[in-house]
């Protein structure tokens, strides 16, 4: 696909697939309000260049054509492994992370990085997107341990002149993960480290990690849309189902975000879903933020009722009935600091009942709803709730419930309840309760 006509066709196609025009315009305005170097740092592994070049170039072209210029830093792991194998040298990389690099291997490392860097730049230029190859002059480095790792380095300083020059010219900076000592010795650098140090230097709004898998997945195999580190970090690290690489990525994201402004975030997504992850509330990957606390209120008296009513109206399109806060037997109310997500629990038949689960569209994309559910489930070993039979979030509820019962109007869910008589009492109570909104419906997609 080449030429202006093809580029315009690409942009129209991507915009159609993103979602609402309002969402796209909101995020475009937000991203355009920051200076060029502070929009995004995008990490591209060598495997992405090898296997998903077309999708990567299409997404980067889209960003460029809407006036956004991310800073791209790339690795070349699979390509280096193959080149070194052909040269009769042992592999010196693993998933874009250097192991040991000899002087002879470094010659191949430099050649492969130049080749892959220009491969990406040429593909972008063919789409009409101006890009500048940068394979030196950005990362000052020192040897890690010459005896153990050879010519592998760690970043000691980032120089921004080449990046700023590229951005001023309207070119996407495409940076290879090579560094130099002050004396001019080229060093092989881990792509995770170059991405981290570049982000700490630029302080971008977004750090994007491109992955063919497209994000983190939970124990059910479902994509985790967001991680609120304030609430989720410790519980996730304690879960047996969390794989080692996910734990490492969480540690890295936490350490990085603690060095950046609170407005910064890390997104893990696939190349073909990059625009959707950036420009829609729900996204299409995993968004990691420092996040916000979930506060538990054991009495309605400590809750800002007006703000809670606003949240319910935002989520359901209707405010609660007039006497809602006076007559309900409230048990616990969980609210995010910003009042963009909340769970209202009452006591019904002696068991906690989830009366409302409300999350704004924006908070859905940040994963705050998922954090809210995890906190609530941890502190309430028994729970039941109801949802309209056609509620779009029901598949999500089914995964988190131990059982359910449906009639022509409602589905009643429960977890932590095994006694048949207790289940029957909960179901009967749920089905008999009057609506507390004009059109009562529980929940939006967390």
Buried (B, 14 or more C-beta within 10 A) or exposed (E): BEEEEBBEEBBEEBBEEBBEEEBBEBBBEEBEEBEBBBBBBBBBBBBBBBBBBEBBBBBBBBBBBBEBBBBBBBBBBBBBBBBBEEEEBEBBBEBBBBBBBBEEBBEBBBEBBBEBBBBBBEBBBBBBBBBBBBBBBBBBBBBBEEEEBBBBBBBEEBEBEBBEEBBEEEBBBBBBBBBBBEEEBBBBBBBBBBBBBBBBBBBBBBBBBBBEEBBBBBEEEEBBBBBBBBBBBEEBEEEEEBEEEBEEBBEBBBEBBEEBEEBBBBBBBBBBBBBBBBBBBBBBBBBBBBBBBBBBBEEBEEBEEEEBBBBBBBBBEBBBBEEBBEEBEBBBBBBBEBBBBBBBBBEBBEBBBBBBBBBBBBBBBBBBBBBBBBBBBEEBEBBBBBBBEEBEBBEBBEEBBBBBBEEEEBBBBBBBBEEEEBBEBBBEBBEEBEEBBEEBBBBBBB
